[in-house]
Amino acid sequence: MLFAIYALDKSGSADLRAATRPTHLAYLDGFVSQLHLAGPMLNDAGQAIGSLLIIEAENQAAAEALAAADPYARAGLFDSVAIRPYRTVYKDGARLG
């Protein structure tokens, strides 16, 4: 099952994000086969203000555990995190269902 992880950074946390990014990316590399999409959300100036991941997980609890173990989350980067089931309708210009 797919899940969307939508996490917003705490205000003024750009330095923490930058310092934690290498371990965050290494963490994501550990389950790249479960990643459908991952990247930062940006403000109007192009600066990262959060993260969006679409992941494959067995259930809500597994998605929550994966998100909680992310080095960004463990470092206290996020002000809020929402994890919701997700369904792809369009991909690469094609309607899937």
N, C-alpha and C positions, 0 to 999 in steps of 0.2 A: 504494500500500500504506500502511496506517496503522501508526504507531509511537507507543508510549507513552514519554515522557521523564519519568523520576521522579528528581528532584534534591533532595537534602537539604542544607540550609544548614550551614555551620560554626557551632559554638557561639559565641554572643556576637556574631553578625554582623548584628544588626537595623539598626544604623546604616548599614552598607555596603549592605544591601538597600534601605533607604529612599533613600539617596543615588543609587543606581544605577537605581531604579525608572523614572524618566522615560525614560531611554535604552533600558531593557529594553522598555517598552511601545511606544516608537517603532520598535524593531527588529521586534517582533511585528506591528505595523501594516504592515510591509513585505511580509509574506507571509500576510496574514489569510485569503486564499482557501485556504491549506493547513491552517489551524487548524480542528480539529473541537471542541477544548475546551482551555482554558488557565486556570490560576489557581493561587493559593498553597495549599499544605497548611498546616493550622493546628494549634497545640497546644491543650490544654484551656482555656487563657486567651484563645484567639482570636488569638494572635500567629502570624505567618507563620514557618514552619520549613522551607519548601522549596517546590518548584514541581512541578506536574503539567501536562504538555501532551500532547494527542493530536494528532498531525500527519499530514498526507499527505506522503509522500516516495517517490522513485523506488526507493530501496533503503536498506539499513542505513548505507552510507557517506554517503549524502546526509542522512539523519537525524542522523548523528553530526556532520557538518559544520555543519548548522543549529544544533545544540545547542552546539557549540564556539564559534560566532560570537556567541552570545547575550551581551549586555553583562554579565549576571549571572555567566556562566561566565568571561568575560574578566577580570572584576574579582576573581575568586578567591572568590566567595561560597559555592560548593558544596563540601561535604565529600565527597559521592559523587554520581555520576550513573549511572543505569541506563537503557538504551535497548533496548526490546524490540518486536518486531512485535505488533500489537494487532488484534483483531477485535471489532466491535460486535455483540452479540447482542440487546440490548434498547435501544431509543431512544424517548424520549417515550411510555413506557408500552406500546410495541408490540414484540413479538418479531420480529426480523428474520430469524433463521435458526438 
